[in-house]
Amino acid sequence: MRYGGMTALVAVSMLLAGCDNTPADLHGLPKDAAERATLCGRAALAYTAAGGDKDAAEQKRRQELLQKMVNATDFFSATGLDDAKGKALLGDIQATLAGGNWLATLNNCKAAYALGDAEPLPKLPEDPKTKPAACAAVAVASAFGDGNVDIAAIQKKVLTNPQSSYFLIAAAGQDGGLAAAQNAMASQIQWAISSGAVGPLTEACVKDYPKAAANTAVTLPADDGQAVAACSFSVGLFRELTGAEGDTAKAVQKKLEAAKVIPDVELATSPKKLIAQALNLGPPANVLKACDARFK
């Protein structure tokens, strides 16, 4: 992203000291004036930077919004910084961009300070084959929003997050299986982060896939054969991982072997039916916990 014109945009330090511009409704923003001003200013600057490829009129509108935000929050007075240090604090937006949620913050700030209508939020892809992969990428961006877009590292982590793992399974239900789903998810991660709307997109994903909610309680099928099929599927996802999930998967695998229950043949021999069952049950990590509790 480009930051062209940032110095000129934030050179608005001619503000009166001691003003109290605390909104009546903070819209979830920090109570501390300096923290709030910094958060809102950085969100507005990120929005300005993201408009580098827009036409001149839109770039100008975003630049004006940035200046309005700095004025409305009394940024320099609130932070107590001089012009140079204030600009440096405001311009340090790498963490803001990496977090991928600055557009939602900007809209909260606009609402709090009565700076006009909310900026439009990006929407999920309508293509049913693309949407679950996009949601998996959004969940990854939300859980691991540290700016790390190393695909190999992310793929190792994605299964440990209830939401991203659920969406990954949903994507695997499309043509190509799990490997194709991982590639599709990886191709969407940069879009998810640069959207600036990870929070609202997460809400949209969970609305479209209610069982993806991280706190979804999993009830295994009463039939032992169907339950074993579901548990074996989850074990296969986690047993190669290091850490708690991998240890639990290995423990569940031993329990299943000790139980000597034959998996439901119709399920066990159909990857698509196993995926459909997994999506009906809930996040794979939660399924694994239910399996650990079911089999002794």
Secondary structure, DSSP 8 states (H G I E B T S, - for coil): ---TTHHHHH------TT-----S--TT--SSHHHHHHHHHHHHHHHHHHTTTS-HHHHHHHHHHHHHHHHHTTHHHHHT--HHHHHHHHH--HHHHHHT-HHHHHHHHHHHTT-SS--------S-TTTHHHHHHHHHHHHHT-SS---HHHHHHHGGGSHHHHHHHHHHHTTTTHHHHHHHHHHHHHHHHHHTS-HHHHHHHHHHHSGGG-TT------SSHHHHHHHHHHHHHHHTTS-SHHHHHHHHHHHHHHHHT----HHHHT-HHHHHHHHHHH--HHHHHHHHHHH--
